[in-house]
């Protein structure tokens, strides 16, 4: 399974949620609404989830291994850094 596309759809400078991402695998399967969130120990990704009960959330889609999660996270952060660099260039 290869990551064939990463799209940063929304970027925010305010609040803890920094971006919303879509990622495509093998040009055949896409997962929308992955969030980049600023946490106490830096940025992390949150997989798409839905609310179940009061304040509890359950992932709708998620990687089964830490290796896969790392590959997804690394691809997302690489693209996110590119988008931030482009925004910086536009400002200057």
Buried (B, 14 or more C-beta within 10 A) or exposed (E): EEBBEBBBEEBEEEEEBBBBBBBBBEEEEEBBBBBBBEEEEEBEBBBBBEEEEEEEEEEEEBBEEEEEBEBBBEBBBEBBEEBBEEEEEEEE
